């Protein structure tokens, strides 16, 4: 057997013999892309102190990655389909590693945001490539299991990112959380060349670059407006971005309906399995990412856990993901996609609602059940939804299918962090003003209301001030903790309601087993699609 995988998938007489080793490479690539977001959650306090970040600066250090990541996946997935899916994977990993090196070396806020944006571009190439290669390499009978492993890896990264970052931050500066991506990316590149076979779409034709540009403008503007508006006010920038997103979306739909070979055939949204699964991914990651985002802050700031301690305490979530993935592999073939996806979303909704019970006296034990339920929900519902989405695309459009799935995932996560994070900030500020607004100077109150970290920093300064003393400092710290707990509870109520509504919508859209079986029987009588796996 040759050292490098050189035989294209479409020229193989049977299934690729080393496909499970190839899956390991794809999951490793996925792992570092997702970890790049979750690891920054625990690195944020050190970065804020070292770089002097404002709340706006920190938001864009985080979301400088998200905007290009979400906006470019559909187009870059199509480019990978046409030219080389493995080439796209390798190229994306190299770009991602380059951005990571840059992020570890710079010490100015603007350059850190730029490095994160470069990493986001690399991630936008990698994510759809992992899914399209997975579907191209695995025969249909094994795809569900392979996608389950892919989904479990995504859930694992949510917990492993903070754990690895916390371990590094024990003895190293925050730049190490960027640099750790480089050896993993290099390993994934070597693994891709040795274990992942070449693959591209056969007879794909010209890429619809106009549709691609419209999708970039629409999604990029929507994500920008979603990030900027709720956090910093609906000024001219966010409002303009929202209008551009709406106009771009209308233009995208109109263009795609008329184009003979559209970037994304929007008629596919009329298919209930596809549209229901896309909504499931979007709603699910809206609630999950939002909840994990503010639960992690509570563990760090209110309960006082360090970065490594926080990462360790997120591990039960990863374990629950694997349990859910094992269960869905057995249940989905028996009960159908609608039952398993709906059950997973319902379990996740309960997990978010449990966070309503959080108060100032809550401990880590109060977060354990919600995290276990959220992890179980990820493993149970995301895999069948992703499998359904990818199964809705012909073999020549697997990169586009991966881009569509990943755009829904990233858009849902971005909306969850932005919208729920904004609600959390508002509830925290209002509650803190009511508790200590008449006892703090205006400047100190503004700083304390900016974030829970800012509030605790003001309390530390009061403790060192002879005119105030430790009693006043402790009173402020207690008020900050109480206000943040109130914000978590209030935000979880809203998040749970949105998740519950999303669950009902998804259950209404997804067809039951009988309707799905009837449709599959009708499709089996139709001529098979002429494209081939490539």
N, C-alpha and C positions, 0 to 999 in steps of 0.2 A: 504494500500500500504506500503511495507516495507521501512525502512529508507534508506537502501543501495540498489543500483541496482545490483541484483545478477543473474537475468535470462539472459542467453546468447541470442544474437539477433536471432540466427538460430533456437532457440526453441520457439520463440514467434509466436503465431497464426496469428498475423497481425502486422501492423506498431507499433512501440514503442510509447506508448501514450505520454511520456514526451520528445519526440525527439527535440522539439524546445527549451526546457530548456537545453537539452544536447548540442545543437548547441551553446547556450550562453557560456557554459563552454569551448567548443572547440575554440570559437572566443576569449575568454579571454586568453586562453593559447597562441594562435597565436599572440595576441596583445603584450604581454611582450617579445616574441621572436623577433618580428620585431622592437619594441621600443628599444631593447638593442643596435641595430645598429644606429638608427636615433638619439637617445638621446645623443650619444657620440659626435655628430657633434658640439653641443653647449657646451658640457663639455670640449672639446679639449683645448681651450685656458687656462682654469684654470689648467688642468692637465699638460700642457706644462710648465707653470710657476712654479708649485709646484714641479714637478719631474725633471725639467730641460731637457725636451725631445728634442732630435734633430728631424729633419724632418723624418729620418728613424725610430727613436723610435716611433714617433706618428703614422706613417703609420702602424707599426706592432701592436701597441696597438689597432688600429681599426681593422686590418685584422687578428690578432690572433684569432678572433672570426670567420672570414669568411672561413679560410682554412678547419678546421675540419667540419664546418657547411655544406659546399658544398660537401666535399669529402665523408662524411659518410651517407648522407641521403638515398641513394639507398639501401645500405646494411642494415641499421637499420630499414628501412621500411619493408624489407623482413623478418627480425627477428620478428618485431611486428606482421606481418601477421601470421607467424607460431605459435608463442607462446601466445601472447596476445596484442591486439592493445591498450586496455585500460591500461594494465600493462606497455606498452611502454610509453604511455602518462604520467602516474604517475612517472615512473622512470626518464624520461627526465626532468620533472618539478623539481624533487628533485635534479638532477645533476645541472640543471640550477640555482636553488636557492643556492646550495653549492658554485658554482663558483661566484655568486653574492656576497655572504658573504665574500669570500676570497678577491674579488676585492675591497670591501669597507674597508678592514683592512690593506692591504699591502701598502707599500710606496716605493717600488723599481720597476724600469721599467720592469725588467725580470719577476717579480712576478705578475705584473699587466697583462702582456701579457699572462702568464700562466693561470691566472684567466679567462681572456677572452677566452682562448682556451677551458677551462673546460665548460664555458657557451656555447661555440659553439658546443661542443659534446652534451650537453643537448638539445640545439635547434635542432640538427640533428635528435634526437629521437622524439621530440615533433612535428615538422612540418609535416612529412609524416603521423604521427599518427592522427593528426587532420583531414586531408583529408580522410584517409582510414576509420576512424570512421564515418565521415559525410556520406560518400557514403554507408557504411554498414547499418547505422541506418535509413536513409531516403529512402522511396520508389522512384522509378524512376521518377514518376510524380512531385515530390517535390524537387528533387536534384538540379535542375537548380536554384531555389530560394535560397536554402540553400548555394550553392556555391557562389551565388551573395552576400549573407551576409558575407561569409568568405572573399571574395575579398574586399568588402567594409571595413572590419575590417583591412585588410592589408594596405589599403590606409589611413585609419584613423590613424594607428600607425605611418605612416610617418610624420604626423603633430603633433600628440599627444606626441610622444617621445621628440622632442625639447621643447614643451610647458611644460611638466612635469619636464624635466631636468632644464629648465630655472627657473621655480618656486622654485625648490629645491636649486638652486645655488644662489638665492637671499640671503638666510640666512645660507646655509650649505656648507660644502666642497664638492669637486667633488665625494667623496666616497658615498655620499647620492644617486647619480644617479645609483649606483650599488645596494645599500641596498633596494631601493624602490621596486625592483623586488620580494623580498622575501615574503612580505605579500600577494602579488597578486598570486605568485606561490602556496603558502599554500592554499589560497582560491580556486584556480583552482584544486588542488589535492583533497580537500574535495568535491568540486562540481563534480569531475570526479567519485569519489566513490559513491556519492549519486544519480547522475543524468545520468551518461553515462553507458550504459550496457556493459557487457563483450562481446568481439568479437575476433574471430580468424578465419583463413582460414581452410576450411574443406578439408582434404586429400591433403595437400600441398606437402608432400614429403620432401626430404632432401634439405637443402639450398645449393645453388651453391656458396660455400665460395671462390673457386678459382676465379670465375667471379667477386665476390664481392671484393676480394683483388685487382684484376686488375683495377676495377672501382675506388677504393680508390686511388691507385697509379696514375692513369691517371688524374682524376679530381683534386686531391691534387697537383700534380706536375704542372698541367696547371694553377691553381689558383695562386700558388707560383710564377711561371714564369711571369704571368700577372701582379702581384703586384710588384715584385722586379725589373724586367727588365725595364719597362717604367720609373719608378721613379728613379732608382739608377744605371742604366746602364746595358748593356748586358754583364756582366762578366761571369766567369766560372759557378757560381751558377745558375743564371737564364737560361743560355744556356743549361746546363746539365738537368735542370728541364724540359725545353721545349722538349728536345730529349726524356727523360724518358716518358713524357706525350704522345708523338707521338707513341713511341714503345709500351707503355702500352695500348693505344687505339687500335692499330692494333692487339695486343695480345688479348684484350678483345673481339673484334668483331670475331676473328677467333675462340676463345674458345666458345663464346655464340652460334655461328652457328653450332657447333658440339655437344654441350651439350644437352642431352635429356630434361632436365628441367632447362633452363638457368635462371640466375638472372634477366636479361632483354632480352627478345626476340628481337634482333636487326632487325629482319624482319618486326617488327611493323613500322619501319621508312619508309617502302615502302608504308604504308597507308597514303594517302595525308592529310586526316583530322588530323591525329596524328602528322605527321612531320611538317605540316603547323602551327599547334597550338603551338608546341614546339618552332619553330622558332619565332613565334609571341611573346611568353613570353620572350624569350632571347633578341630579338632586342628591345622590348619595354622597358624592365627594364635596358638595356644598356643605352638608351637615357635618361630615366626618372631619374634613380639614379644619373647619372653623372650630369645632369642639376641641380637637387636639391642640390647636394653636393657643387657645386661652387656658386650657387645662395645664399645659406645660408652663405657662407663665405663673399660674397659681402655685405649682410645685416649686418653682424657682424662687419667686419673690415672697409669697406669703408663707409657705412652709419652710423656706430657707435651704432647700436642697441645692447642692452644687451641680455643675454641668454633668459630671459623671454619675452622680447619684440620681439625677433626673433621667438620664438615659437608661440606667438600670431599671428604674421604676416603670419605664415604658415597654419593657420586654414582655410582660404578660399580653400586651396587645398583639405582638408578633406571634406569640404562641397560639393565641386565639385565631389568628388569620389562618394558620396551618390546619387547625382543627376544622374551621369552616370550609377550607379548600378540600379537605378529605371527605367531609360530609357531602358537599355539593357534587363531588364526583360520583357518589352513589345515588343521591336523591334526584338530580336533574333528569337522568334518563327515565326514571320511574314516574316522577311527578310533573315534569315539564318545566320550561323556563319561567313561565308566569308564576308558578307556585314557589319556586326557589328564590327568584329575584324578589318577589313580593314579600316573602318571609324574611329574607335578609334585610330588606329596607325597613320592615316593621321592627325587627330586632335592633337595628341601628337607631331608629326613632326612639325606642324605649331607652337606649343608652344615652341619647342626648337629653331626654326628659329627666332622667335620674340626676343630671347635673343641676336641675332646678333646686335640689335639696342642699346644695353647697351653701355654707355660711362661714362666718369668721372662725368658728371652732372646728371646722372640718379638717380631717387628716387624710393621709394618703389612702387609707382604707376606703374612704368615701368615693375615691376616684377609681378604685380597682374594678368594681362591677361595671361602671360605664365603659371603661377601656376594654374589658373582656367582651362586652356585648358589641362594641364597635369593631373590634378585631374579628369576632365571629361573623359579623354582618359583611365585612369586606370579603372574607373568604367564601362566604355562602353565595353572595349575589353578584359580585363583579365578574367572576369567571363566566357564568352562563350568559350574562349580558354582552360581554366582549366577544364570546364565541358566536353569538347571534349576529352581532354587528359585522364581524369579519366574514361570516357565512353569507351575508347579504351582497357581497361584492364578487364579481368574476375574478378569475385568477390573474387577469391582466391589470387589475386595479387594487391589488392587495396593499400597496403603499398608501393609496388614497384611503382605503378602509382603515388602516392603522392610524393614519392622520386624523380621520374623523373621530375615531374612538378616543384617541389621546387628546384631541381638542376639547371634546366634551368633558373628559376627566380634568384637564387643566383649567378649563373655564369654570367648571363647577367648584374646584378647589379655590381658585382666585376669587370667585364671587363669595364663597363661604368666609374666607379670611377677611375680605374687604367689608362685606355687609355686616357679618356678625362681629367682626373686630370694631367696626364703627359704632354699632349698638352698644358693645361692651364699653367703649371709651365714653360714650354719652352718658350711660347709666352710672359709670364710675365717677365722672366729673360732677354730675348732679348730686349724687349721694354724698360725695366728699364736701361739696360746697355747703350742703345742709348740716354736715357734722362739724366742720371746723372753719367755715367761711368767715365767721365773725371773729376768729381768734388768730388769724394769720395775716401778715401784710399782703397786699395785692400781688406783688411780684412772687413771693413765696407760694401763694395759693395757685398762681398760674403754673408755676413749675411743678407743684404737687399734682395738679389736675392733668398735666400733660400725659403722664403714664404712672403705673404703679411703681416702676423703678425710680421715676422722678420724685414721687411722694416719699419713698423711703430715703432717698438721698437728702431731701429737705429735713427729714427727721434726724438723720445723722449730723447734719450741720447744727441743728438746734441742740443736740446733745453736747456738742463741743462749744456751744455759746454760753458763757457764764450767766448772761442775762436771761436765758431760757431754762437750761438745766435738763437733767434726764427725765424728770416727770413729764414736762411738756413734750419732750421728744417722744417718749413712750406713748403719750396720749395721741400724738399725730400718727405714729406708726400703727397703733390700734385702729384709728379711724381709716387710714389708708387700706389696711387689710379688710376691714369691714366693708368699705366702699367697693373694693375690688370683688369680694365675695358676692356682694349684692349685684354687681355687674355681671358676674358669671351666671348667677341664678336667673336674672332677668333675660340675658341673652340666650340662655339655654331654653327658656320657655318659648321665645320667638323661633329659635332654630328648630326646636322640636315640632312646633306647629307647621313650619314650612316643610319639614321632612315628612310629617304625617300627610299633609296635602299632596306632596310629591308622590308618596306611596300610593295614595288613592288614584292619582292621575295615571301612574304607571300601570296599576292593576286594570284600569279602565281601557288603556290603550293596548297593552299586550294581549294577544289572543290566547284563549284557553287551548288545551291539548287537542280537543276535537276540531276546532277551527284550524289550528296549525296542521294537524294531520290531513285534513281535507285539502288545504292549500298545497301541501307537499305532494299529495297524490296527483293533484292537477298539474303541478310543475313537472312531475315525473313523466306525464303523458306528452309534455311539450318537447320540441327538439332541444337537445342539450346545448348549452352555450359553447361557441366554437373556440374560445380562448383556451390556452393550455397553461398548466403550472410552469412557471419559469423563474 
